[in-house]
Every structure is written in structure tokens, then in C-alpha cells.
Amino acid sequence: MQLTLQHDPRGESLTLIRRTDGAVFTLSSYSRKWRVPHDLSHAVTERELGIADGIFGVIAAGAVFSTMTQIEGKKRHDAKIRSARILKAAQGVGISEAIAAVIHQAVEKRRPTPYADVRESWGVISQEPCPYLDEDIHRATTTLRELGDQWSASPEPLEFPWPARLCAADPKSTRRRAGS
């Protein structure tokens, strides 16, 4: 999957999503108040921390959010059902929302890498120890700072390749067929 973040004349950003199945979507971002687009914070955080079932991992698997518009490719006959199935199984969307917000805030406010804040956010989500190492949190924060600066300095689109390994599961229907 390929993400292309584009500057929107209204001061927003627009993410063009080219999925491997040939579908192309736009994803509107409502982040005018931020220097760094919110969608970019999700993409960087999810990629650098390896969150396969975050926002972009579920999109790669076939999920479609209400803020997405398909502009190219054939629409699947089961697109809504498939999307709902993928989203229901994904646990990383909430994790991504919480942790991307913490890293985004640190970058926006030019604060140090938010090691403790990431762990605190994780603790709200899970009782398990935080799986992200300091080096992972640092890498995500540093990458977002660099790409945020690049985004702010240039009106050109920002290309962001999405790794194929970060794709949410698409659980099939668990209903048993008659006679099975």
C-alpha cells in the first residue's frame, strides 16, 4: 500500500491511499490546528512500532472508514461486511489512537521523546507490560519530527510507503455450513 499525504488548500491534509487490491481512496484529515497531520502521526507510529492492526493496517486489509472516499478501482460486493469484520477483530486501532496522540503531542509541542507518556497510555489499554522499547518510541518520535518538518517546509506531497507486513487479519465468517 502507498500513502501520499497532500496539502489541501483549506489548510487540511488529504491522504491518498493506493491499496494493493487496486482500490484507491482519499482520506480526509481534520487537522488544521496541527502543524503535523494527524494521519501522518498514525502512519509513523503504527509503522515504527509495528502495529499491524492500527488505522492503516486495517485499511490495508480492506477496512473502509466513513472519512474515506473510493476514487479508483472496482468496489467489492462485500466491502461493508468485510470492513466491519476486519474492524471488529482489530485491537490495534485503539492502541494506535492512544499512542499516536501521545507521540503527536510531543512533536507538536517540541517536547522530548515521551517514553513515560507512551507507557502510561499503554497502561490504560492493557495490564500487560508495554511492549514498546525505548528505542522504538524514540525512532517513532524522531521519524515523525523529521517528516513533520519535511511536510511543513514543502508544498509537495509526502510519499509514505506502507510495509506489506503490517496488514490486519481478515477473519472469515465463523458460521458453520450445514452438514459441517
C-alpha positions in Angstrom: 0.0 0.0 0.0 1.2 3.5 -0.8 0.1 6.6 1.2 0.5 10.1 -0.3 -0.2 13.0 2.0 -1.2 16.1 0.1 -1.7 19.6 1.2 -5.3 20.7 1.0 -5.9 24.3 0.0 -8.2 24.7 3.1 -5.2 24.1 5.4 -6.0 20.5 5.9 -4.3 17.4 4.6 -5.6 14.8 2.3 -4.2 11.3 2.3 -4.3 9.3 -1.0 -4.3 5.6 -0.3 -3.4 3.1 -3.0 -4.2 -0.4 -1.8 -2.6 -3.5 -3.3 -6.0 -4.7 -4.4 -6.2 -1.8 -6.9 -8.6 0.3 -4.8 -7.7 4.0 -4.4 -9.2 6.1 -1.7 -8.9 9.6 -0.3 -8.9 10.0 3.4 -9.8 13.5 4.7 -7.9 14.7 7.7 -9.3 17.3 10.0 -6.0 18.5 11.5 -5.9 22.2 10.5 -4.9 23.1 14.1 -1.8 20.9 13.9 1.5 21.6 12.1 1.9 17.8 11.5 -1.1 16.0 10.0 -2.8 13.6 12.4 -2.8 10.9 9.7 0.9 11.2 9.4 1.3 10.6 13.2 -0.8 7.5 12.9 1.2 6.2 9.9 4.6 6.8 11.5 3.6 5.5 14.9 2.0 2.3 13.5 4.9 1.6 11.1 7.7 2.3 13.6 6.0 0.4 16.5 4.9 -2.5 14.2 1.1 -2.1 14.9 -0.4 -4.3 12.2 -4.0 -3.7 13.1 -3.9 0.0 13.6 -5.7 2.5 11.3 -3.5 1.9 8.3 -3.1 -1.9 8.8 -6.9 -2.3 8.8 -7.2 -0.2 5.7 -4.5 -2.3 4.0 -6.6 -5.4 4.9 -9.8 -3.9 3.4 -11.4 -1.8 6.0 -13.0 1.5 4.9 -13.7 4.4 7.3 -16.5 6.9 6.8 -14.0 9.6 6.1 -12.7 7.6 3.1 -13.9 8.0 -0.5 -13.1 5.5 -3.2 -11.9 7.2 -6.3 -10.5 4.3 -8.4 -10.7 0.6 -8.6 -13.6 -1.9 -8.5 -15.7 -1.8 -5.4 -16.0 -5.2 -3.8 -19.5 -6.6 -3.5 -18.9 -7.4 0.2 -16.9 -4.2 1.0 -19.1 -3.2 4.0 -19.3 -6.7 5.5 -15.6 -7.2 5.0 -14.7 -3.8 6.6 -16.9 -4.5 9.6 -15.4 -8.0 10.1 -11.8 -6.6 10.0 -12.6 -3.7 12.3 -14.3 -6.0 14.8 -11.3 -8.2 15.0 -8.7 -5.4 15.2 -7.5 -4.4 18.6 -4.7 -2.1 17.4 -7.0 0.8 16.4 -7.4 1.9 20.0 -3.8 1.3 20.8 -2.8 3.4 17.8 -5.2 6.2 18.7 -3.8 6.4 22.2 -0.1 6.1 21.4 -0.1 8.2 18.2 -1.8 11.0 20.1 1.0 11.0 22.7 3.8 11.0 20.1 2.0 13.6 18.0 1.6 15.9 21.1 5.3 15.6 21.9 6.3 16.5 18.3 3.7 19.4 18.0 4.8 20.9 21.3 8.5 20.2 20.6 8.8 18.1 23.8 11.3 15.3 24.4 10.6 11.8 23.4 7.5 10.8 25.5 8.7 7.4 26.9 6.8 7.6 30.2 3.6 9.0 28.5 3.6 6.1 26.0 3.8 3.6 28.8 1.1 5.4 30.7 -1.2 5.3 27.7 -0.4 1.7 27.2 -1.4 1.1 30.9 -4.8 2.5 30.3 -5.3 0.0 27.4 -3.7 -3.1 28.9 -2.4 -4.6 32.2 0.4 -6.3 30.3 3.8 -4.6 30.3 4.2 -2.1 27.5 5.7 -4.0 24.5 7.5 -0.9 23.0 11.1 -0.5 23.8 12.7 3.0 24.4 14.4 2.7 21.0 11.1 2.1 19.3 9.4 5.1 20.9 12.5 7.2 20.1 12.5 6.1 16.5 8.8 6.8 16.1 9.2 10.3 17.6 12.3 11.1 15.6 10.7 10.0 12.4 7.6 12.0 13.0 9.7 15.1 13.8 11.6 14.7 10.6 8.6 14.0 8.3 6.7 16.8 10.1 9.4 19.2 9.3 9.5 18.0 5.7 5.8 18.4 5.4 5.9 21.9 6.8 8.8 23.0 4.6 7.4 21.9 1.3 4.0 22.2 -0.5 4.9 18.9 -2.3 3.1 15.7 -1.4 4.7 13.4 1.1 5.1 9.8 -0.1 4.8 7.2 2.6 5.2 3.5 1.6 3.3 1.2 3.8 5.0 -2.1 4.7 3.2 -5.2 3.4 3.9 -7.0 6.8 1.7 -4.5 8.6 -1.7 -5.7 7.5 -4.5 -6.6 9.8 -6.1 -10.1 9.8 -9.3 -10.6 7.8 -11.1 -13.2 9.8 -13.5 -15.2 7.7 -17.1 -15.8 8.9 -17.1 -18.3 11.7 -20.6 -19.6 10.8 -20.5 -23.3 10.0 -22.1 -24.5 6.9 -25.0 -27.0 7.1 -23.6 -30.5 7.2 -20.2 -29.4 8.5 
